[in-house]
């Protein structure tokens, strides 16, 4: 998404211009296409409107089940998991991402699996399971390289690995 200006090195959350996001959300209005609904979920999530994001993400999963492709459904489910993550429901988010990553890998969809691994790593990071976070980020990096991902995706994964390593090292030094 063009709204992402970077990633916070401490939280791994997207850095966005909140005014731009709100403007785009207003532009989307009542559009009901799957693409519009998925974008709304993400915008609501980064704007901190998590209750609304959860409702729209559940609607987008239903729409993807009825009218989308298998990849569409995986994307909708993964986005739903990130809303759960932001709400602090880490176990539910990890469970959802586990099944999505398994299906994407089973279909040979490296880019989709990488997206799932990256986000599962972020859930583990939020839950302070640094070993699992690092393993997921390393797997995401491998899958993204395999899929020929753009440089910005590789950089975000490398940033995530670095953040885990910094936190692990500071914990080791402090302990």
N, C-alpha and C positions, 0 to 999 in steps of 0.2 A: 504494500500500500504506500502511496506517495506521501502519506501523512506522517510517516515515521521519520524523525529527524536524527535518531540515534537510539542507543540503549543505555539505560542507567547502569554503570559498572558495578554498583552495589546490589541492586534489586533485579537486574536484567529486564526490567519493564521497559516498554517502548516510551521514548521521549517524543511527545507530539505537541503541536500547537493546538491548544484546546479550542480556541476560537475557530480555527479552520475546521476542526472536527465537528463542532456544533453547527457551523454553516452547512457542511456537507450533509449532516443528519437532517437538517431542515429541508435541503434540496431533495433528499430522497422521499420525504413526506410519507405518503401512504402506499408507495410502490410495493408490490407483493411478489415480484419475481424473486427467484432463489438468490440470484446475485445481489439484488438490492437488500434482501433480508439478511444475508450473511454480512454484508457491509454494515448494516445497521447494528447487528450484534456487536461487531468489533468496535464500532464508534461508541455505542452505549457503554461497552466495557471500559474503554480507555477514558471515557468521560466520568467513570465512577458510578454510573447509573446501573448498578448490578441487578437489581430486581427486574427492571425493564429488560436488560440484556438477557436474563435467564428466560423470561417469557418469550421473547422473540427468537432466542436460540432453540427453544423447544418447538416453536412453530416452524422454524427453518428445517429442523430434523424431520418433522412430519412431512413437510413439503418435498424435501429431498427423497424421502421414502416413496412418496406417491409419484413424483414427476421427474426425478433426477436420475443421474447415472450412479453407479456404485461409487465412483470417485467423488461425486457431489455429496453423497451421503456420508462418506468418510470425512470429507472436509467439514460438513455441518456438525458431525459428532465431535470432531476434534475442537472446533470452535466452542461448542457447548462445554467441552471439558475445560477449556481455558476460562470460561465464565465461572465454572465450579471452583477452579483454582483461585481466582480472584476473590471468591466468596469464602475461601478457607476450607472447602470440602476436598482436601487433598486425596483422600482414599478413593472417593468417587471419580475424581479427575484421572487418577492413575489407572483405575480399572477401565474407564472408557478409552483412554489412550492405549492401554495394553491391547485391547481387542482391535482397535483401529490399526495399530502398527502391525499386528499379526496378519490382518487381512491384506494390508497394503504390501507387505513382504511376500505373502502367499501369491499375490497377483503379479509380483515383479515390478511394482510401482515404486521405484527407489525414491523419487522426489516426494511422493506422498508419505512414505515411511519415514523419510528424513524429517519432514515437517512434524510428524507425530513424535519422533524421538526427541527433537529439539524442545517441543512443548512439554513432553513428559519430563525431560531434564529440568525444565524450569519449575515444574511442580515439585520435583524432588528437592531442588534448590530452595524453594520457599519453605519446604518442610524440614530443611536442614539435614537432609540425607545426601551429604556431599559425594560420597562414593557412588551412589546410584546416579546422581546428577552428572558426575563426570563421565561415567560409563555411557549414559545416554547421549551426552554431547559428543563424545568421541565417535559413537555409532552414527550420529547425525552427520558429523563431518565426513566420515567414510562414505555414507550413502549420498551425500550431496556432491562429493567429488566424483563418485561413480555416475551420478546423473548429469554431470556437467552443469552444476548449479552456478548461477551468477555470483560474481565476486562479493556482493553485499551479503548474500546468504552465508557464504563461507566465513566472511569477517564476523558476522553475528555469532556464529558457532564458535569461532576462535575466541571471541570476547567472553563467551559463556564459560569456556574451558578455563580461561585466564581468571575469571571471577571466582570459580570454584577453587582453583589452586591458591589464589591469594587468601581466600577465607580459610582454607585448610592450613596454610602456612601461618597465618596470624593466630589461629587456634592452637597450633603446635607451639608457637613461640610463647603465647600467653599462658599456656598450660604448664 
